Structure formats: structure tokens, C-alpha cells
Amino acid sequence: VNMAAEVGVGGGTFYKLAEKLFGKATFEEYLEKCNQGNIKNVDLQIGDITTQEIPNLPKDITSSNFGKMNKEASSCDILLGISNLVFETVGVMAAFLCKNDNVKDIIIIGGMAKHPYLKEVIKKLEKLHDVNYIIPENPEFICALGAIENYKKVEANSIDK
């Protein structure tokens, strides 16, 4: 089964929110600052709400993005929170899309797919939603590579005619 879904949340969302909050920097500089952040300083997690075990719901799953943020949260914490919001939104939407068709493999592409924190997020989501996230080599170029391949097919078909 081949399915594709466009989600309006991604690297652009991350970058523009970061830029509005913290001023001009490069995409890479913002991603680097995320590595110094602590998600527990901004996101409310299940473990913050209850000490009871909830079957199939780990304590480190987000209950509310930015639900725990206060004035002590650093810019690095907030940037990590923005990236977590993007990753969880895309990951959960993709997992829900796959449920009706019993698809288990989800390919993640785009500039943010190279972010090391994404691997932590998808490990949690894989267990929670019983799916497999795949990050291909050079994920930021996948759309461009697909466009090139499509162009080659169109050109080959027009030459054959």
C-alpha cells in the first residue's frame, strides 16, 4: 500500500516560531540549541499528572505540549519543546492515518528528520502506536530526489511518443 500525507507542521513551523521568539539565527543553530534543552522543563507528561501505572501509556509520554512551561524555562528548553511539538504532531498524525489500512511502516522526511531528538520521540511513538518509523539517508533531499525521478519518467515517456 502506498500512501502519502502532507502535514502542515514541520521544519518551517519550527523555524518561524523559533525566529519569532528568539530572533534571527540559522535553522542549524536552532537545532543545535535544542540539544541543550530539557523537555521536562516545558512539556507536561503523564508522570507529572499521576503516579499510578496506566496500561500501555508510559509516564514520559506528553500530556500537554508546553503545559509545564514557566518563566524559568530556558530558550534551549523552549526550542526543544517546539521540536517535540512538531515531531509528535507529525508522528501521531501519520500513525493515525495508517491505522485504517493496517500500514506499519512510516517514512519520515524533511530537514528536521536529521535532528537527534527525533529518534527519542519515535521510539516512544512506535511502542504507543505499534508502527515503524523509517528515516532514510539524506531525508532533507527526498522531495527533490522524487521530483527528479518523476521528471525523468515524464521525459522518457515524451521521448517514446
Secondary structure in CASP SS format (residue, H / E / C, confidence):
PFRMAT SS
TARGET T0000
AUTHOR 0000-0000-0000
METHOD secondary structure of the structure
MODEL  1
V C 1.00
N C 1.00
M C 1.00
A C 1.00
A C 1.00
E C 1.00
V C 1.00
G C 1.00
V C 1.00
G C 1.00
G H 1.00
G H 1.00
T H 1.00
F H 1.00
Y H 1.00
K H 1.00
L H 1.00
A H 1.00
E H 1.00
K H 1.00
L H 1.00
F H 1.00
G C 1.00
K C 1.00
A C 1.00
T C 1.00
F H 1.00
E H 1.00
E H 1.00
Y H 1.00
L H 1.00
E H 1.00
K H 1.00
C H 1.00
N C 1.00
Q C 1.00
G C 1.00
N C 1.00
I H 1.00
K H 1.00
N H 1.00
V C 1.00
D C 1.00
L E 1.00
Q E 1.00
I H 1.00
G H 1.00
D H 1.00
I H 1.00
T C 1.00
T C 1.00
Q C 1.00
E C 1.00
I E 1.00
P C 1.00
N C 1.00
L E 1.00
P C 1.00
K C 1.00
D C 1.00
I C 1.00
T E 1.00
S E 1.00
S E 1.00
N C 1.00
F C 1.00
G C 1.00
K C 1.00
M C 1.00
N C 1.00
K C 1.00
E C 1.00
A C 1.00
S C 1.00
S H 1.00
C H 1.00
D H 1.00
I H 1.00
L H 1.00
L H 1.00
G H 1.00
I H 1.00
S H 1.00
N H 1.00
L H 1.00
V H 1.00
F H 1.00
E H 1.00
T H 1.00
V H 1.00
G H 1.00
V H 1.00
M H 1.00
A H 1.00
A H 1.00
F H 1.00
L H 1.00
C H 1.00
K H 1.00
N C 1.00
D C 1.00
N C 1.00
V C 1.00
K C 1.00
D E 1.00
I E 1.00
I E 1.00
I C 1.00
I C 1.00
G C 1.00
G H 1.00
M H 1.00
A H 1.00
K H 1.00
H C 1.00
P H 1.00
Y H 1.00
L H 1.00
K H 1.00
E H 1.00
V H 1.00
I H 1.00
K H 1.00
K H 1.00
L H 1.00
E H 1.00
K H 1.00
L H 1.00
H H 1.00
D C 1.00
V C 1.00
N E 1.00
Y E 1.00
I E 1.00
I C 1.00
P C 1.00
E C 1.00
N C 1.00
P H 1.00
E H 1.00
F H 1.00
I H 1.00
C H 1.00
A H 1.00
L H 1.00
G H 1.00
A H 1.00
I H 1.00
E H 1.00
N H 1.00
Y H 1.00
K H 1.00
K H 1.00
V H 1.00
E H 1.00
A H 1.00
N H 1.00
S H 1.00
I H 1.00
D H 1.00
K C 1.00
END
